[in-house]
Amino acid sequence: MAKKVNKSVAASIFNMTCPKCHQGDLFTTPTFSFSKPFDMHPKCEKCNEDFMPEPGFYYGAMFLSYIFTGFFCLGFVMFFHWGLGWSTSASFGLLLAVCALLFVAVFRLSRSLWIHIVVRFDPDKAARVSKEN
Ligand SMILES: [Zn+2]
C-alpha cells in the first residue's frame, strides 16, 4: 500500500530526508543517538539519488553552519547577559555546553539544508517510490 508523500520541503529539511523523494534518510543514525554522527548514506535507499554529487559538495554547508552558529551564539549570550542579568562568564559557559550538545544537530541540519538547496523535489519520482515500498 502506498503511503502519502510529504511534499513540504521544510519538513524534509528538518526530518533530514532525501531532497528528491522526501522518503529515504540522509543519515545512517538518528541525530541524538550520537553514534556515527557524521555518516551519511552514499545514495538514497528509496530512489537512488546520489547524496555526494561531487567531491567537496558539502563545503557550502560549512558556511550555513557558520552563519547559524554565529547568530545563535550572539543572541544566546545577549539574552542571558542583558536579558537575565547573568555574568559574562556564566553566559559563555552555558553557551559552550549548549553548542557542544547541539553540534551534531547543526552539522546535520546544515548538510540537509545545503542538499535541499541544490536538489529539487520530484513529485513523480516520489509517487513512484512510494508505490514500490
Ligand atoms: Zn530519495
Residues whose N, C-alpha, C, O or C-beta is under 5 A from the ligand:
A	BS01	ZN	C18 K20 C21 H22 G24 C44 K46 C47 N48 E49
